[in-house]
Amino acid sequence: MKPLLAALAVATAAALGAGGCGSPGAQSQHGVGEVSDDAALTAKVKTAIATDVGARAASSINVETYRGVVELSGFVDNQETASRALAAAKKVSGIKSLKNDLRLKAS
């Protein structure tokens, strides 16, 4: 249970921190509701991935959301982790589109 709580804490902190990021130009094209919706979606995806692949593996996966389009990026240890992370993200409701840019670490 402790790894799950740690993963939830990491996902929540990342989502809250990401909500204030971006240039003023990017923020002006994004409505307040869209920013909070994207931040919530990012947190849900991060939590789903951390729950499925574990907090350690999830910490190397970046999740970015813009207007409901979620992009996964980063380096993972193996194809199974990448597949599980993608499958976990697909289960989250509210995603308009999912882009997979996960890469395998060099052996």
FIZA-233720 format. One record per atom (N, C-alpha, C): atom name; z, x, y. Coordinates in steps of 0.05 Angstrom, whole numbers, plus 5000, padded with zeros to 4 digits. Atoms other than C-alpha are relative to their C-alpha. Example, Ala and Ser with C-alpha at 12.3 -4.5 7.8 and 13.67 -1.06 7.14 Angstrom:
{'N'; {5000; 5018; 4976}}
{'CA'; {5156; 5246; 4910}}
{'C'; {5000; 5018; 5024}}
{'N'; {4999; 4984; 4976}}
{'CA'; {5143; 5273; 4979}}
{'C'; {5014; 4985; 5022}}
END
This chain:
{'N'; {5000; 5016; 4976}}
{'CA'; {5000; 5000; 5000}}
{'C'; {5000; 5017; 5025}}
{'N'; {4999; 4983; 4976}}
{'CA'; {5014; 5058; 5048}}
{'C'; {4973; 5009; 5008}}
{'N'; {5026; 4992; 4991}}
{'CA'; {4942; 5083; 5046}}
{'C'; {4985; 4977; 5015}}
{'N'; {5013; 5023; 4987}}
{'CA'; {4918; 5013; 5065}}
{'C'; {5011; 4997; 5028}}
{'N'; {4989; 5003; 4973}}
{'CA'; {4966; 5009; 5123}}
{'C'; {4990; 5023; 5018}}
{'N'; {5010; 4978; 4984}}
{'CA'; {4944; 5078; 5146}}
{'C'; {4971; 4995; 5008}}
{'N'; {5028; 5006; 4994}}
{'CA'; {4871; 5057; 5142}}
{'C'; {4998; 4979; 5021}}
{'N'; {5001; 5021; 4980}}
{'CA'; {4885; 4994; 5181}}
{'C'; {5008; 5011; 5028}}
{'N'; {4991; 4988; 4974}}
{'CA'; {4922; 5034; 5235}}
{'C'; {4978; 5017; 5012}}
{'N'; {5022; 4984; 4990}}
{'CA'; {4864; 5083; 5240}}
{'C'; {4977; 4983; 5011}}
{'N'; {5022; 5018; 4992}}
{'CA'; {4812; 5027; 5244}}
{'C'; {5007; 4986; 5026}}
{'N'; {4992; 5014; 4975}}
{'CA'; {4852; 4989; 5297}}
{'C'; {5000; 5019; 5024}}
{'N'; {5000; 4981; 4978}}
{'CA'; {4863; 5051; 5339}}
{'C'; {4972; 5008; 5009}}
{'N'; {5027; 4993; 4994}}
{'CA'; {4790; 5070; 5335}}
{'C'; {4986; 4977; 5015}}
{'N'; {5013; 5023; 4987}}
{'CA'; {4767; 5000; 5354}}
{'C'; {5010; 4996; 5028}}
{'N'; {4989; 5003; 4973}}
{'CA'; {4814; 4996; 5413}}
{'C'; {4991; 5022; 5018}}
{'N'; {5010; 4978; 4984}}
{'CA'; {4794; 5065; 5436}}
{'C'; {4971; 4998; 5007}}
{'N'; {5029; 5002; 4996}}
{'CA'; {4720; 5051; 5429}}
{'C'; {4993; 4978; 5020}}
{'N'; {5005; 5022; 4981}}
{'CA'; {4726; 4988; 5471}}
{'C'; {4997; 5010; 5029}}
{'N'; {5002; 4990; 4973}}
{'CA'; {4734; 5030; 5534}}
{'C'; {4979; 5021; 5004}}
{'N'; {5019; 4979; 4998}}
{'CA'; {4680; 5080; 5519}}
{'C'; {4973; 4990; 5010}}
{'N'; {5027; 5007; 4992}}
{'CA'; {4609; 5081; 5546}}
{'C'; {4997; 5004; 5030}}
{'N'; {5006; 4996; 4972}}
{'CA'; {4575; 5091; 5612}}
{'C'; {5001; 4973; 5014}}
{'N'; {5000; 5025; 4986}}
{'CA'; {4580; 5040; 5667}}
{'C'; {4975; 4984; 4997}}
{'N'; {5026; 5014; 5004}}
{'CA'; {4506; 5024; 5658}}
{'C'; {5000; 4984; 4974}}
{'N'; {4999; 5014; 5026}}
{'CA'; {4518; 5007; 5585}}
{'C'; {5018; 4976; 5001}}
{'N'; {4981; 5022; 4998}}
{'CA'; {4577; 4964; 5602}}
{'C'; {4989; 4976; 5016}}
{'N'; {5010; 5022; 4984}}
{'CA'; {4539; 4924; 5654}}
{'C'; {4980; 4983; 4985}}
{'N'; {5018; 5015; 5016}}
{'CA'; {4488; 4903; 5602}}
{'C'; {5013; 4985; 4978}}
{'N'; {4983; 5012; 5021}}
{'CA'; {4543; 4881; 5555}}
{'C'; {5020; 4981; 5013}}
{'N'; {4980; 5018; 4989}}
{'CA'; {4583; 4819; 5571}}
{'C'; {5027; 5006; 4988}}
{'N'; {4973; 4994; 5009}}
{'CA'; {4658; 4822; 5563}}
{'C'; {5005; 4989; 4972}}
{'N'; {4998; 5011; 5027}}
{'CA'; {4655; 4776; 5503}}
{'C'; {4986; 5016; 4979}}
{'N'; {5016; 4984; 5019}}
{'CA'; {4602; 4819; 5470}}
{'C'; {5015; 5026; 4993}}
{'N'; {4985; 4975; 5005}}
{'CA'; {4644; 4882; 5479}}
{'C'; {5023; 4995; 4981}}
{'N'; {4977; 5006; 5017}}
{'CA'; {4705; 4850; 5448}}
{'C'; {4991; 4992; 4972}}
{'N'; {5011; 5008; 5026}}
{'CA'; {4663; 4819; 5392}}
{'C'; {4991; 5025; 4984}}
{'N'; {5009; 4975; 5013}}
{'CA'; {4632; 4887; 5377}}
{'C'; {5024; 5017; 4991}}
{'N'; {4976; 4985; 5008}}
{'CA'; {4700; 4921; 5377}}
{'C'; {5014; 4988; 4976}}
{'N'; {4987; 5013; 5023}}
{'CA'; {4728; 4869; 5330}}
{'C'; {4983; 5004; 4974}}
{'N'; {5017; 4996; 5023}}
{'CA'; {4668; 4875; 5284}}
{'C'; {5002; 5029; 4990}}
{'N'; {4996; 4972; 5008}}
{'CA'; {4675; 4951; 5284}}
{'C'; {5026; 5004; 4984}}
{'N'; {4975; 4998; 5013}}
{'CA'; {4748; 4945; 5265}}
{'C'; {5000; 4987; 4972}}
{'N'; {5002; 5013; 5027}}
{'CA'; {4732; 4896; 5208}}
{'C'; {4985; 5017; 4981}}
{'N'; {5017; 4983; 5018}}
{'CA'; {4678; 4942; 5180}}
{'C'; {5016; 5025; 4992}}
{'N'; {4985; 4976; 5006}}
{'CA'; {4723; 5004; 5185}}
{'C'; {5022; 4993; 4980}}
{'N'; {4979; 5009; 5018}}
{'CA'; {4779; 4966; 5150}}
{'C'; {4989; 4995; 4972}}
{'N'; {5012; 5006; 5026}}
{'CA'; {4733; 4941; 5095}}
{'C'; {4992; 5026; 4986}}
{'N'; {5008; 4975; 5012}}
{'CA'; {4706; 5011; 5083}}
{'C'; {5024; 5016; 4991}}
{'N'; {4976; 4986; 5008}}
{'CA'; {4775; 5043; 5083}}
{'C'; {5014; 4988; 4976}}
{'N'; {4988; 5014; 5023}}
{'CA'; {4800; 4991; 5034}}
{'C'; {4985; 5006; 4975}}
{'N'; {5017; 4995; 5024}}
{'CA'; {4742; 5004; 4987}}
{'C'; {4998; 5029; 4992}}
{'N'; {5004; 4972; 5008}}
{'CA'; {4731; 5079; 4990}}
{'C'; {5024; 5018; 5005}}
{'N'; {4975; 4984; 4995}}
{'CA'; {4800; 5102; 5014}}
{'C'; {4999; 5011; 5028}}
{'N'; {4998; 4991; 4972}}
{'CA'; {4825; 5127; 5081}}
{'C'; {4988; 5027; 5004}}
{'N'; {5011; 4972; 4997}}
{'CA'; {4805; 5200; 5069}}
{'C'; {4970; 4999; 5003}}
{'N'; {5029; 5002; 4999}}
{'CA'; {4732; 5184; 5054}}
{'C'; {4991; 4984; 5024}}
{'N'; {5008; 5016; 4977}}
{'CA'; {4729; 5131; 5108}}
{'C'; {5002; 5014; 5026}}
{'N'; {4996; 4985; 4974}}
{'CA'; {4753; 5180; 5161}}
{'C'; {4975; 5016; 5007}}
{'N'; {5024; 4985; 4993}}
{'CA'; {4686; 5216; 5156}}
{'C'; {4976; 4982; 5005}}
{'N'; {5021; 5020; 4996}}
{'CA'; {4646; 5152; 5165}}
{'C'; {5003; 4988; 5028}}
{'N'; {5000; 5011; 4973}}
{'CA'; {4629; 5132; 5237}}
{'C'; {4988; 4972; 4999}}
{'N'; {5010; 5027; 4998}}
{'CA'; {4620; 5058; 5252}}
{'C'; {4996; 4993; 5030}}
{'N'; {5006; 5008; 4972}}
{'CA'; {4586; 5037; 5317}}
{'C'; {4986; 4972; 4999}}
{'N'; {5011; 5027; 4998}}
{'CA'; {4569; 4966; 5337}}
{'C'; {4990; 4994; 5028}}
{'N'; {5012; 5008; 4974}}
{'CA'; {4523; 4941; 5393}}
{'C'; {4986; 4974; 4996}}
{'N'; {5011; 5027; 5002}}
{'CA'; {4509; 4867; 5400}}
{'C'; {4997; 4991; 4971}}
{'N'; {5000; 5009; 5028}}
{'CA'; {4526; 4854; 5327}}
{'C'; {4985; 5017; 4980}}
{'N'; {5014; 4981; 5017}}
{'CA'; {4483; 4911; 5300}}
{'C'; {5019; 5023; 4994}}
{'N'; {4981; 4980; 5008}}
{'CA'; {4528; 4957; 5260}}
{'C'; {4985; 5024; 4988}}
{'N'; {5012; 4975; 5011}}
{'CA'; {4509; 5030; 5245}}
{'C'; {5021; 5017; 4988}}
{'N'; {4982; 4981; 5015}}
{'CA'; {4543; 5073; 5193}}
{'C'; {4987; 5027; 5002}}
{'N'; {5010; 4973; 4999}}
{'CA'; {4536; 5148; 5202}}
{'C'; {5022; 5019; 4991}}
{'N'; {4981; 4980; 5008}}
{'CA'; {4569; 5212; 5180}}
{'C'; {4993; 5011; 4973}}
{'N'; {5005; 4986; 5025}}
{'CA'; {4574; 5255; 5118}}
{'C'; {5020; 4992; 4979}}
{'N'; {4982; 5008; 5022}}
{'CA'; {4602; 5233; 5051}}
{'C'; {4996; 5019; 4977}}
{'N'; {5000; 4981; 5022}}
{'CA'; {4618; 5272; 4988}}
{'C'; {4978; 4994; 4979}}
{'N'; {5019; 5007; 5021}}
{'CA'; {4572; 5234; 4941}}
{'C'; {4987; 4973; 5005}}
{'N'; {5016; 5024; 4996}}
{'CA'; {4522; 5177; 4934}}
{'C'; {5017; 4975; 4994}}
{'N'; {4983; 5023; 5007}}
{'CA'; {4575; 5131; 4902}}
{'C'; {5016; 4991; 5025}}
{'N'; {4984; 5007; 4976}}
{'CA'; {4618; 5135; 4965}}
{'C'; {4982; 4987; 5021}}
{'N'; {5018; 5012; 4981}}
{'CA'; {4558; 5120; 5009}}
{'C'; {4993; 4971; 4992}}
{'N'; {5007; 5026; 5010}}
{'CA'; {4538; 5061; 4966}}
{'C'; {5023; 4980; 5002}}
{'N'; {4976; 5017; 4998}}
{'CA'; {4609; 5033; 4964}}
{'C'; {5006; 4993; 5029}}
{'N'; {4996; 5006; 4972}}
{'CA'; {4616; 5040; 5039}}
{'C'; {4980; 4980; 5011}}
{'N'; {5021; 5019; 4991}}
{'CA'; {4550; 5004; 5051}}
{'C'; {5006; 4972; 4989}}
{'N'; {4994; 5026; 5013}}
{'CA'; {4569; 4949; 5002}}
{'C'; {5024; 4987; 5014}}
{'N'; {4977; 5011; 4986}}
{'CA'; {4637; 4940; 5036}}
{'C'; {4993; 4989; 5027}}
{'N'; {5009; 5009; 4974}}
{'CA'; {4604; 4935; 5104}}
{'C'; {4984; 4974; 4998}}
{'N'; {5017; 5024; 5003}}
{'CA'; {4554; 4883; 5079}}
{'C'; {5017; 4975; 4996}}
{'N'; {4983; 5024; 5006}}
{'CA'; {4612; 4837; 5059}}
{'C'; {5013; 4989; 5026}}
{'N'; {4987; 5009; 4975}}
{'CA'; {4637; 4832; 5131}}
{'C'; {4982; 4980; 5014}}
{'N'; {5016; 5021; 4987}}
{'CA'; {4615; 4768; 5164}}
{'C'; {4997; 5006; 5030}}
{'N'; {5005; 4997; 4971}}
{'CA'; {4585; 4768; 5234}}
{'C'; {4980; 5022; 5006}}
{'N'; {5019; 4978; 4995}}
{'CA'; {4538; 4828; 5225}}
{'C'; {4972; 4989; 5002}}
{'N'; {5028; 5009; 4997}}
{'CA'; {4468; 4814; 5252}}
{'C'; {4981; 5018; 4984}}
{'N'; {5016; 4980; 5014}}
{'CA'; {4439; 4878; 5223}}
{'C'; {5017; 5024; 4994}}
{'N'; {4984; 4977; 5009}}
{'CA'; {4466; 4938; 5186}}
{'C'; {4981; 5024; 4996}}
{'N'; {5015; 4976; 5002}}
{'CA'; {4437; 5008; 5194}}
{'C'; {5016; 5021; 4985}}
{'N'; {4986; 4980; 5016}}
{'CA'; {4455; 5061; 5143}}
{'C'; {4988; 5028; 5006}}
{'N'; {5007; 4972; 4994}}
{'CA'; {4452; 5133; 5168}}
{'C'; {5020; 5019; 4988}}
{'N'; {4981; 4982; 5014}}
{'CA'; {4502; 5162; 5119}}
{'C'; {4985; 5022; 4986}}
{'N'; {5012; 4977; 5012}}
{'CA'; {4485; 5231; 5093}}
{'C'; {5019; 5013; 4980}}
{'N'; {4984; 4985; 5020}}
{'CA'; {4509; 5271; 5033}}
{'C'; {5006; 5027; 5011}}
{'N'; {4992; 4973; 4993}}
{'CA'; {4548; 5334; 5047}}
{'C'; {4985; 5020; 4982}}
{'N'; {5014; 4980; 5015}}
{'CA'; {4513; 5397; 5025}}
{'C'; {5020; 5011; 4979}}
{'N'; {4983; 4991; 5022}}
{'CA'; {4540; 5422; 4958}}
{'C'; {5006; 5030; 5003}}
END
